[in-house]
Amino acid sequence: MFKVTGVARFALLEKISASLPLTEAEEAEWQRAKARVQQICQHAYDHKLSIMIDAEESWIQLAIDQLAEEMIALFNTEKVVVYNTLQMYRIDRLDFLKEARQKASEGGYYLGVKLVRGAYMEKERERAKEKGYESPIQPDKEASDRDYDAGVQFVVEHLDHMSLVAGSHNENSAQKLVDLMQEHGLESNDPRLWFSQLYGMSDNLSFNLAHEGYNVVKYLPFGPIIETLPYLIRRAEENTSAAGQTGRELALIKKELERRGIE
Ligand SMILES: Cc1cc2nc3c(=O)[nH]c(=O)nc-3n(C[C@H](O)[C@H](O)[C@H](O)COP(=O)(O)OP(=O)(O)OC[C@H]3O[C@@H](n4cnc5c(N)ncnc54)[C@H](O)[C@@H]3O)c2cc1C
């Protein structure tokens, strides 16, 4: 997985996403950024790996989506190598998913999607309020959950040309995907379906899924400390505040320590 903002300037992505004209120098800069992304995808392709492009703030996402679509069309002709990420806390992403699938089947390539709920909720809402536009984020958690699960269901129902990475620490969502796979008679290790959690978070989910034969990817953040630490703190806060997943994980660890007789 990687973030396009790691290889392209944020303000440039913002300008492209707002459909503003680029100067000649900016156009050259954009071509260089695209070439970097293509090089990363080519590397994954050459080494028979998968690569996921992270989703970021909505005001730069259009540029990221365009780039991801180009890479997907280029590298996913035989199977899924490149995945784009869809944040289902956005009100428009379920339609986006269906359109992307339609484009892929018309274009004759495979579509890879990483589905997540989305990490920038407060920031998105604040900016929308400040600038006076309608927030792109779902009105409540239930709506995000509903679209996330509907997105997962859509992929499972259209698996012939799609592949999914379910990036979530939510136990209910993981259970729903397991149930769906069983309903559709899919093998637990079907190569088109992956569960993914952050390294060191929700290990109870990852380990149990892997133990039952499901495909699991642990996401290990790598980068400068100044960026990775705040990133991890945000993820830990989300998990505690939204669904109490971290609290539950700690209780499970405590129980296991007691079982082993360790205080
Ligand atoms: C492997 C992996 C990859 C990831 N990649 C990305 C990425 O590329 N881009 C990205 O943005 N995030 C990414 N994330 C983070 C992800 O978007 C979530 O922020 C995080 O995983 C928490 O969601 P959850 O499904 O795990 O758990 P839950 O606790 O079930 O959900 C919490 C999430 O629900 C949503 N939510 C909470 N309250 C509300 C509310 N009041 N109204 C509307 N929605 C609400 C928010 O999105 C919040 O983060 C990734 C996570 C993982 C595990």
The ligand as a Tripos MOL2 file, in Angstrom:
@<TRIPOS>MOLECULE
LIG
   53    58     1     0     0
SMALL
NO_CHARGES

@<TRIPOS>ATOM
      1 C1         -5.7150   -2.3320    6.1390 C.3       1 LIG1
      2 C2         -6.2810   -0.9370    6.2810 C.ar      1 LIG1
      3 C3         -6.0910   -0.0050    5.2720 C.ar      1 LIG1
      4 C4         -6.6170    1.2930    5.3860 C.ar      1 LIG1
      5 N1         -6.4550    2.1890    4.3670 N.ar      1 LIG1
      6 C5         -7.0660    3.3880    4.4220 C.ar      1 LIG1
      7 C6         -7.0210    4.3000    3.3250 C.ar      1 LIG1
      8 O1         -6.3940    4.0480    2.2920 O.2       1 LIG1
      9 N2         -7.6750    5.4980    3.4490 N.ar      1 LIG1
     10 C7         -8.4010    5.8160    4.5700 C.ar      1 LIG1
     11 O2         -9.0140    6.9010    4.5900 O.2       1 LIG1
     12 N3         -8.4470    4.9750    5.6220 N.ar      1 LIG1
     13 C8         -7.8040    3.7880    5.5770 C.ar      1 LIG1
     14 N4         -7.8910    2.9360    6.6560 N.ar      1 LIG1
     15 C9         -8.5440    3.3830    7.9160 C.3       1 LIG1
     16 C10       -10.0410    3.1360    7.8360 C.3       1 LIG1
     17 O3        -10.6120    4.0150    6.8860 O.3       1 LIG1
     18 C11       -10.7610    3.3940    9.1800 C.3       1 LIG1
     19 O4        -10.5140    4.6960    9.5980 O.3       1 LIG1
     20 C12       -10.3830    2.4570   10.2980 C.3       1 LIG1
     21 O5        -10.0650    1.1890    9.8400 O.3       1 LIG1
     22 C13       -11.5620    2.3520   11.2820 C.3       1 LIG1
     23 O6        -12.6760    1.7490   10.6420 O.3       1 LIG1
     24 P1        -13.0870    0.2150   10.9270 P.3       1 LIG1
     25 O7        -13.8980   -0.3030    9.8020 O.co2     1 LIG1
     26 O8        -11.8360   -0.5240   11.2000 O.co2     1 LIG1
     27 O9        -13.8460    0.2390   12.3110 O.3       1 LIG1
     28 P2        -15.1560    0.8970   12.9030 P.3       1 LIG1
     29 O10       -14.7610    1.2030   14.3120 O.co2     1 LIG1
     30 O11       -16.3360    0.0450   12.6720 O.co2     1 LIG1
     31 O12       -15.4150    2.2440   12.1150 O.3       1 LIG1
     32 C14       -14.8870    3.4840   12.4520 C.3       1 LIG1
     33 C15       -15.0760    4.3240   11.2170 C.3       1 LIG1
     34 O13       -16.4840    4.5260   10.9730 O.3       1 LIG1
     35 C16       -16.7010    5.8110   10.4040 C.3       1 LIG1
     36 N5        -17.5290    6.6010   11.3340 N.ar      1 LIG1
     37 C17       -17.3910    6.6760   12.6990 C.ar      1 LIG1
     38 N6        -18.2880    7.5200   13.2170 N.ar      1 LIG1
     39 C18       -19.0150    8.0110   12.1840 C.ar      1 LIG1
     40 C19       -20.0740    8.9610   12.0810 C.ar      1 LIG1
     41 N7        -20.5800    9.5630   13.1580 N.pl3     1 LIG1
     42 N8        -20.5740    9.2200   10.8560 N.ar      1 LIG1
     43 C20       -20.0890    8.6120    9.7450 C.ar      1 LIG1
     44 N9        -19.0820    7.6990    9.7780 N.ar      1 LIG1
     45 C21       -18.5540    7.4040   10.9720 C.ar      1 LIG1
     46 C22       -15.3180    6.4530   10.2450 C.3       1 LIG1
     47 O14       -14.8670    6.1610    8.9420 O.3       1 LIG1
     48 C23       -14.4810    5.7350   11.2980 C.3       1 LIG1
     49 O15       -13.1100    5.7250   10.9740 O.3       1 LIG1
     50 C24        -7.3570    1.6390    6.5510 C.ar      1 LIG1
     51 C25        -7.5620    0.6890    7.5550 C.ar      1 LIG1
     52 C26        -7.0430   -0.5760    7.4420 C.ar      1 LIG1
     53 C27        -7.2970   -1.5740    8.5250 C.3       1 LIG1
@<TRIPOS>BOND
     1     1     2 1
     2     2     3 ar
     3     2    52 ar
     4     3     4 ar
     5     4     5 ar
     6     4    50 ar
     7     5     6 ar
     8     6     7 ar
     9     6    13 1
    10     7     8 2
    11     7     9 ar
    12     9    10 ar
    13    10    11 2
    14    10    12 ar
    15    12    13 ar
    16    13    14 ar
    17    14    15 1
    18    14    50 ar
    19    15    16 1
    20    16    17 1
    21    16    18 1
    22    18    19 1
    23    18    20 1
    24    20    21 1
    25    20    22 1
    26    22    23 1
    27    23    24 1
    28    24    25 2
    29    24    26 1
    30    24    27 1
    31    27    28 1
    32    28    29 2
    33    28    30 1
    34    28    31 1
    35    31    32 1
    36    32    33 1
    37    33    34 1
    38    33    48 1
    39    34    35 1
    40    35    36 1
    41    35    46 1
    42    36    37 ar
    43    36    45 ar
    44    37    38 ar
    45    38    39 ar
    46    39    40 ar
    47    39    45 ar
    48    40    41 1
    49    40    42 ar
    50    42    43 ar
    51    43    44 ar
    52    44    45 ar
    53    46    47 1
    54    46    48 1
    55    48    49 1
    56    50    51 ar
    57    51    52 ar
    58    52    53 1
@<TRIPOS>SUBSTRUCTURE
     1 LIG1         1 GROUP 0 **** ****
